[in-house]
Amino acid sequence: MDDFLLAAAGFVLAMAAIGLLRILMGPGDADRIMAAQLLGTSGVAVLLLLGKATGAPALIDVALLLALLAAFVTAAFVKSPVDAERQ
């Protein structure tokens, strides 16, 4: 079962790497923040899978902290003033 969880974590990590390309090539701020949310969610998933596979409960705590930070980033993006030129 641990091998499956490690393989799933590797797959999710590979998908997050593809999301990095979207951050670099994203035409707008909304595209970039959605890709950053993907990275945050992927990071949480990878940490949870690795925490379960290795039996390290500290990784689960770090995953919860990362999820909280990702929520704050989204809230800050929504509340930030948008320039008229960027629209």
N, CA, C and O atoms as a GROMACS GRO file, in nm:
protein
  348
    1MET      N    1   0.082  -0.119   0.000
    1MET     CA    2   0.000   0.000   0.000
    1MET      C    3   0.087   0.126   0.000
    1MET      O    4   0.052   0.226  -0.062
    2ASP      N    5   0.200   0.119   0.070
    2ASP     CA    6   0.289   0.236   0.075
    2ASP      C    7   0.345   0.269  -0.063
    2ASP      O    8   0.364   0.386  -0.097
    3ASP      N    9   0.373   0.165  -0.142
    3ASP     CA   10   0.424   0.189  -0.278
    3ASP      C   11   0.321   0.262  -0.363
    3ASP      O   12   0.356   0.350  -0.441
    4PHE      N   13   0.195   0.226  -0.348
    4PHE     CA   14   0.089   0.293  -0.423
    4PHE      C   15   0.077   0.439  -0.381
    4PHE      O   16   0.061   0.526  -0.466
    5LEU      N   17   0.086   0.466  -0.252
    5LEU     CA   18   0.077   0.604  -0.204
    5LEU      C   19   0.195   0.687  -0.252
    5LEU      O   20   0.179   0.803  -0.288
    6LEU      N   21   0.313   0.628  -0.254
    6LEU     CA   22   0.430   0.699  -0.304
    6LEU      C   23   0.419   0.726  -0.455
    6LEU      O   24   0.459   0.832  -0.502
    7ALA      N   25   0.365   0.629  -0.529
    7ALA     CA   26   0.345   0.649  -0.672
    7ALA      C   27   0.240   0.757  -0.698
    7ALA      O   28   0.256   0.838  -0.789
    8ALA      N   29   0.134   0.758  -0.617
    8ALA     CA   30   0.032   0.862  -0.632
    8ALA      C   31   0.089   0.999  -0.600
    8ALA      O   32   0.055   1.097  -0.666
    9ALA      N   33   0.176   1.007  -0.499
    9ALA     CA   34   0.239   1.134  -0.464
    9ALA      C   35   0.330   1.180  -0.578
    9ALA      O   36   0.334   1.300  -0.609
   10GLY      N   37   0.400   1.089  -0.642
   10GLY     CA   38   0.484   1.124  -0.756
   10GLY      C   39   0.402   1.174  -0.874
   10GLY      O   40   0.442   1.268  -0.942
   11PHE      N   41   0.287   1.111  -0.897
   11PHE     CA   42   0.199   1.154  -1.006
   11PHE      C   43   0.144   1.294  -0.980
   11PHE      O   44   0.143   1.378  -1.069
   12VAL      N   45   0.100   1.318  -0.859
   12VAL     CA   46   0.048   1.451  -0.824
   12VAL      C   47   0.158   1.555  -0.835
   12VAL      O   48   0.134   1.667  -0.880
   13LEU      N   49   0.278   1.520  -0.794
   13LEU     CA   50   0.392   1.612  -0.806
   13LEU      C   51   0.424   1.643  -0.952
   13LEU      O   52   0.460   1.756  -0.986
   14ALA      N   53   0.412   1.544  -1.039
   14ALA     CA   54   0.434   1.566  -1.182
   14ALA      C   55   0.327   1.660  -1.239
   14ALA      O   56   0.359   1.746  -1.322
   15MET      N   57   0.204   1.645  -1.197
   15MET     CA   58   0.097   1.734  -1.244
   15MET      C   59   0.118   1.876  -1.192
   15MET      O   60   0.085   1.973  -1.261
   16ALA      N   61   0.173   1.889  -1.073
   16ALA     CA   62   0.203   2.022  -1.019
   16ALA      C   63   0.314   2.088  -1.100
   16ALA      O   64   0.314   2.210  -1.118
   17ALA      N   65   0.409   2.009  -1.147
   17ALA     CA   66   0.516   2.064  -1.231
   17ALA      C   67   0.459   2.118  -1.361
   17ALA      O   68   0.507   2.220  -1.412
   18ILE      N   69   0.360   2.052  -1.416
   18ILE     CA   70   0.294   2.104  -1.536
   18ILE      C   71   0.222   2.234  -1.503
   18ILE      O   72   0.216   2.324  -1.587
   19GLY      N   73   0.167   2.243  -1.383
   19GLY     CA   74   0.102   2.367  -1.340
   19GLY      C   75   0.200   2.483  -1.331
   19GLY      O   76   0.161   2.599  -1.350
   20LEU      N   77   0.326   2.454  -1.301
   20LEU     CA   78   0.428   2.559  -1.299
   20LEU      C   79   0.443   2.625  -1.435
   20LEU      O   80   0.469   2.745  -1.443
   21LEU      N   81   0.428   2.548  -1.540
   21LEU     CA   82   0.435   2.605  -1.674
   21LEU      C   83   0.324   2.707  -1.696
   21LEU      O   84   0.344   2.809  -1.763
   22ARG      N   85   0.207   2.680  -1.640
   22ARG     CA   86   0.095   2.773  -1.656
   22ARG      C   87   0.122   2.903  -1.581
   22ARG      O   88   0.081   3.010  -1.626
   23ILE      N   89   0.190   2.894  -1.469
   23ILE     CA   90   0.224   3.016  -1.396
   23ILE      C   91   0.320   3.101  -1.479
   23ILE      O   92   0.306   3.223  -1.486
   24LEU      N   93   0.415   3.037  -1.542
   24LEU     CA   94   0.514   3.110  -1.620
   24LEU      C   95   0.455   3.166  -1.749
   24LEU      O   96   0.495   3.274  -1.793
   25MET      N   97   0.361   3.096  -1.810
   25MET     CA   98   0.308   3.138  -1.939
   25MET      C   99   0.169   3.199  -1.930
   25MET      O  100   0.114   3.240  -2.032
   26GLY      N  101   0.111   3.208  -1.810
   26GLY     CA  102  -0.024   3.259  -1.796
   26GLY      C  103  -0.040   3.401  -1.847
   26GLY      O  104   0.040   3.487  -1.812
   27PRO      N  105  -0.141   3.426  -1.929
   27PRO     CA  106  -0.157   3.560  -1.983
   27PRO      C  107  -0.209   3.661  -1.882
   27PRO      O  108  -0.182   3.781  -1.895
   28GLY      N  109  -0.282   3.616  -1.783
   28GLY     CA  110  -0.342   3.711  -1.689
   28GLY      C  111  -0.317   3.673  -1.546
   28GLY      O  112  -0.269   3.564  -1.515
   29ASP      N  113  -0.352   3.766  -1.458
   29ASP     CA  114  -0.334   3.742  -1.315
   29ASP      C  115  -0.425   3.630  -1.265
   29ASP      O  116  -0.386   3.551  -1.178
   30ALA      N  117  -0.546   3.624  -1.320
   30ALA     CA  118  -0.640   3.519  -1.276
   30ALA      C  119  -0.587   3.381  -1.311
   30ALA      O  120  -0.601   3.287  -1.232
   31ASP      N  121  -0.525   3.368  -1.428
   31ASP     CA  122  -0.467   3.239  -1.467
   31ASP      C  123  -0.354   3.201  -1.373
   31ASP      O  124  -0.340   3.085  -1.334
   32ARG      N  125  -0.275   3.298  -1.337
   32ARG     CA  126  -0.162   3.271  -1.250
   32ARG      C  127  -0.208   3.233  -1.109
   32ARG      O  128  -0.150   3.143  -1.047
   33ILE      N  129  -0.310   3.300  -1.057
   33ILE     CA  130  -0.355   3.267  -0.922
   33ILE      C  131  -0.424   3.130  -0.920
   33ILE      O  132  -0.416   3.059  -0.820
   34MET      N  133  -0.491   3.093  -1.027
   34MET     CA  134  -0.551   2.960  -1.033
   34MET      C  135  -0.442   2.852  -1.038
   34MET      O  136  -0.457   2.746  -0.978
   35ALA      N  137  -0.336   2.879  -1.110
   35ALA     CA  138  -0.224   2.784  -1.114
   35ALA      C  139  -0.156   2.777  -0.977
   35ALA      O  140  -0.113   2.670  -0.935
   36ALA      N  141  -0.146   2.891  -0.909
   36ALA     CA  142  -0.087   2.889  -0.775
   36ALA      C  143  -0.176   2.810  -0.679
   36ALA      O  144  -0.125   2.740  -0.591
   37GLN      N  145  -0.306   2.820  -0.694
   37GLN     CA  146  -0.398   2.740  -0.613
   37GLN      C  147  -0.380   2.591  -0.643
   37GLN      O  148  -0.386   2.508  -0.553
   38LEU      N  149  -0.357   2.559  -0.770
   38LEU     CA  150  -0.331   2.421  -0.808
   38LEU      C  151  -0.205   2.370  -0.739
   38LEU      O  152  -0.201   2.258  -0.690
   39LEU      N  153  -0.102   2.454  -0.736
   39LEU     CA  154   0.022   2.414  -0.669
   39LEU      C  155   0.000   2.396  -0.519
   39LEU      O  156   0.054   2.302  -0.460
   40GLY      N  157  -0.078   2.484  -0.458
   40GLY     CA  158  -0.106   2.469  -0.315
   40GLY      C  159  -0.183   2.341  -0.285
   40GLY      O  160  -0.152   2.269  -0.190
   41THR      N  161  -0.283   2.314  -0.367
   41THR     CA  162  -0.362   2.193  -0.348
   41THR      C  163  -0.279   2.068  -0.373
   41THR      O  164  -0.290   1.969  -0.301
   42SER      N  165  -0.196   2.074  -0.476
   42SER     CA  166  -0.108   1.961  -0.506
   42SER      C  167  -0.007   1.939  -0.394
   42SER      O  168   0.023   1.826  -0.356
   43GLY      N  169   0.044   2.048  -0.340
   43GLY     CA  170   0.138   2.036  -0.229
   43GLY      C  171   0.074   1.972  -0.107
   43GLY      O  172   0.136   1.889  -0.040
   44VAL      N  173  -0.050   2.010  -0.079
   44VAL     CA  174  -0.122   1.949   0.033
   44VAL      C  175  -0.142   1.800   0.007
   44VAL      O  176  -0.122   1.717   0.096
   45ALA      N  177  -0.182   1.766  -0.116
   45ALA     CA  178  -0.206   1.625  -0.149
   45ALA      C  179  -0.078   1.543  -0.137
   45ALA      O  180  -0.079   1.433  -0.083
   46VAL      N  181   0.032   1.597  -0.189
   46VAL     CA  182   0.159   1.524  -0.182
   46VAL      C  183   0.202   1.505  -0.037
   46VAL      O  184   0.245   1.396   0.001
   47LEU      N  185   0.192   1.610   0.043
   47LEU     CA  186   0.232   1.598   0.184
   47LEU      C  187   0.145   1.499   0.259
   47LEU      O  188   0.195   1.423   0.342
   48LEU      N  189   0.014   1.498   0.232
   48LEU     CA  190  -0.074   1.402   0.299
   48LEU      C  191  -0.042   1.260   0.256
   48LEU      O  192  -0.039   1.169   0.340
   49LEU      N  193  -0.017   1.238   0.127
   49LEU     CA  194   0.018   1.104   0.080
   49LEU      C  195   0.150   1.057   0.138
   49LEU      O  196   0.163   0.942   0.181
   50LEU      N  197   0.249   1.146   0.138
   50LEU     CA  198   0.379   1.108   0.195
   50LEU      C  199   0.370   1.086   0.346
   50LEU      O  200   0.435   0.996   0.399
   51GLY      N  201   0.290   1.168   0.414
   51GLY     CA  202   0.272   1.150   0.558
   51GLY      C  203   0.210   1.016   0.592
   51GLY      O  204   0.250   0.951   0.688
   52LYS      N  205   0.112   0.976   0.512
   52LYS     CA  206   0.048   0.846   0.535
   52LYS      C  207   0.141   0.730   0.497
   52LYS      O  208   0.147   0.629   0.567
   53ALA      N  209   0.213   0.746   0.387
   53ALA     CA  210   0.300   0.637   0.340
   53ALA      C  211   0.419   0.615   0.434
   53ALA      O  212   0.458   0.501   0.458
   54THR      N  213   0.476   0.724   0.486
   54THR     CA  214   0.594   0.710   0.570
   54THR      C  215   0.561   0.704   0.719
   54THR      O  216   0.647   0.672   0.800
   55GLY      N  217   0.438   0.736   0.755
   55GLY     CA  218   0.400   0.734   0.895
   55GLY      C  219   0.452   0.854   0.972
   55GLY      O  220   0.471   0.846   1.094
   56ALA      N  221   0.475   0.965   0.903
   56ALA     CA  222   0.526   1.086   0.967
   56ALA      C  223   0.411   1.185   0.988
   56ALA      O  224   0.368   1.250   0.894
   57PRO      N  225   0.361   1.196   1.111
   57PRO     CA  226   0.248   1.286   1.135
   57PRO      C  227   0.285   1.433   1.120
   57PRO      O  228   0.195   1.517   1.104
   58ALA      N  229   0.413   1.467   1.125
   58ALA     CA  230   0.453   1.607   1.108
   58ALA      C  231   0.421   1.657   0.968
   58ALA      O  232   0.390   1.775   0.951
   59LEU      N  233   0.427   1.569   0.868
   59LEU     CA  234   0.394   1.610   0.732
   59LEU      C  235   0.247   1.646   0.719
   59LEU      O  236   0.212   1.734   0.640
   60ILE      N  237   0.163   1.580   0.795
   60ILE     CA  238   0.020   1.611   0.791
   60ILE      C  239  -0.004   1.750   0.850
   60ILE      O  240  -0.088   1.825   0.799
   61ASP      N  241   0.067   1.785   0.955
   61ASP     CA  242   0.056   1.919   1.013
   61ASP      C  243   0.103   2.026   0.914
   61ASP      O  244   0.042   2.132   0.904
   62VAL      N  245   0.210   1.997   0.844
   62VAL     CA  246   0.261   2.092   0.744
   62VAL      C  247   0.161   2.107   0.630
   62VAL      O  248   0.143   2.216   0.577
   63ALA      N  249   0.095   1.998   0.592
   63ALA     CA  250  -0.006   2.004   0.487
   63ALA      C  251  -0.123   2.093   0.529
   63ALA      O  252  -0.175   2.170   0.448
   64LEU      N  253  -0.164   2.083   0.653
   64LEU     CA  254  -0.273   2.168   0.700
   64LEU      C  255  -0.232   2.315   0.701
   64LEU      O  256  -0.312   2.402   0.669
   65LEU      N  257  -0.108   2.343   0.738
   65LEU     CA  258  -0.058   2.479   0.735
   65LEU      C  259  -0.053   2.532   0.592
   65LEU      O  260  -0.088   2.648   0.568
   66LEU      N  261  -0.010   2.450   0.498
   66LEU     CA  262  -0.006   2.491   0.358
   66LEU      C  263  -0.147   2.519   0.304
   66LEU      O  264  -0.165   2.613   0.227
   67ALA      N  265  -0.244   2.440   0.345
   67ALA     CA  266  -0.382   2.464   0.302
   67ALA      C  267  -0.433   2.597   0.356
   67ALA      O  268  -0.505   2.669   0.287
   68LEU      N  269  -0.397   2.628   0.479
   68LEU     CA  270  -0.437   2.756   0.538
   68LEU      C  271  -0.373   2.872   0.464
   68LEU      O  272  -0.439   2.972   0.436
   69LEU      N  273  -0.246   2.861   0.432
   69LEU     CA  274  -0.176   2.966   0.359
   69LEU      C  275  -0.234   2.985   0.219
   69LEU      O  276  -0.245   3.098   0.171
   70ALA      N  277  -0.271   2.878   0.154
   70ALA     CA  278  -0.331   2.887   0.020
   70ALA      C  279  -0.465   2.960   0.026
   70ALA      O  280  -0.498   3.035  -0.065
   71ALA      N  281  -0.541   2.938   0.131
   71ALA     CA  282  -0.668   3.010   0.147
   71ALA      C  283  -0.644   3.158   0.167
   71ALA      O  284  -0.718   3.241   0.114
   72PHE      N  285  -0.542   3.194   0.242
   72PHE     CA  286  -0.510   3.335   0.263
   72PHE      C  287  -0.464   3.402   0.133
   72PHE      O  288  -0.498   3.517   0.108
   73VAL      N  289  -0.389   3.331   0.052
   73VAL     CA  290  -0.344   3.386  -0.076
   73VAL      C  291  -0.464   3.416  -0.166
   73VAL      O  292  -0.469   3.521  -0.230
   74THR      N  293  -0.559   3.326  -0.169
   74THR     CA  294  -0.678   3.348  -0.251
   74THR      C  295  -0.758   3.466  -0.200
   74THR      O  296  -0.804   3.549  -0.279
   75ALA      N  297  -0.775   3.476  -0.070
   75ALA     CA  298  -0.849   3.588  -0.013
   75ALA      C  299  -0.778   3.720  -0.040
   75ALA      O  300  -0.843   3.821  -0.068
   76ALA      N  301  -0.646   3.721  -0.032
   76ALA     CA  302  -0.571   3.842  -0.059
   76ALA      C  303  -0.582   3.882  -0.206
   76ALA      O  304  -0.588   4.001  -0.238
   77PHE      N  305  -0.585   3.784  -0.295
   77PHE     CA  306  -0.598   3.814  -0.437
   77PHE      C  307  -0.736   3.874  -0.467
   77PHE      O  308  -0.747   3.969  -0.545
   78VAL      N  309  -0.838   3.819  -0.407
   78VAL     CA  310  -0.973   3.868  -0.432
   78VAL      C  311  -0.991   4.008  -0.376
   78VAL      O  312  -1.059   4.091  -0.437
   79LYS      N  313  -0.932   4.035  -0.261
   79LYS     CA  314  -0.947   4.166  -0.197
   79LYS      C  315  -0.852   4.272  -0.252
   79LYS      O  316  -0.870   4.390  -0.222
   80SER      N  317  -0.753   4.234  -0.331
   80SER     CA  318  -0.655   4.331  -0.378
   80SER      C  319  -0.716   4.422  -0.483
   80SER      O  320  -0.799   4.379  -0.563
   81PRO      N  321  -0.676   4.549  -0.482
   81PRO     CA  322  -0.729   4.640  -0.585
   81PRO      C  323  -0.670   4.605  -0.721
   81PRO      O  324  -0.552   4.569  -0.732
   82VAL      N  325  -0.752   4.617  -0.822
   82VAL     CA  326  -0.710   4.584  -0.957
   82VAL      C  327  -0.698   4.713  -1.035
   82VAL      O  328  -0.789   4.796  -1.034
   83ASP      N  329  -0.586   4.731  -1.103
   83ASP     CA  330  -0.565   4.850  -1.185
   83ASP      C  331  -0.659   4.847  -1.305
   83ASP      O  332  -0.691   4.740  -1.356
   84ALA      N  333  -0.701   4.962  -1.348
   84ALA     CA  334  -0.789   4.970  -1.465
   84ALA      C  335  -0.718   4.924  -1.592
   84ALA      O  336  -0.782   4.873  -1.684
   85GLU      N  337  -0.586   4.942  -1.598
   85GLU     CA  338  -0.510   4.903  -1.715
   85GLU      C  339  -0.502   4.751  -1.729
   85GLU      O  340  -0.490   4.701  -1.840
   86ARG      N  341  -0.508   4.679  -1.619
   86ARG     CA  342  -0.492   4.534  -1.623
   86ARG      C  343  -0.619   4.464  -1.670
   86ARG      O  344  -0.614   4.348  -1.710
   87GLN      N  345  -0.733   4.532  -1.665
   87GLN     CA  346  -0.859   4.467  -1.702
   87GLN      C  347  -0.874   4.459  -1.846
   87GLN      O  348  -0.975   4.407  -1.894
   0.00000   0.00000   0.00000
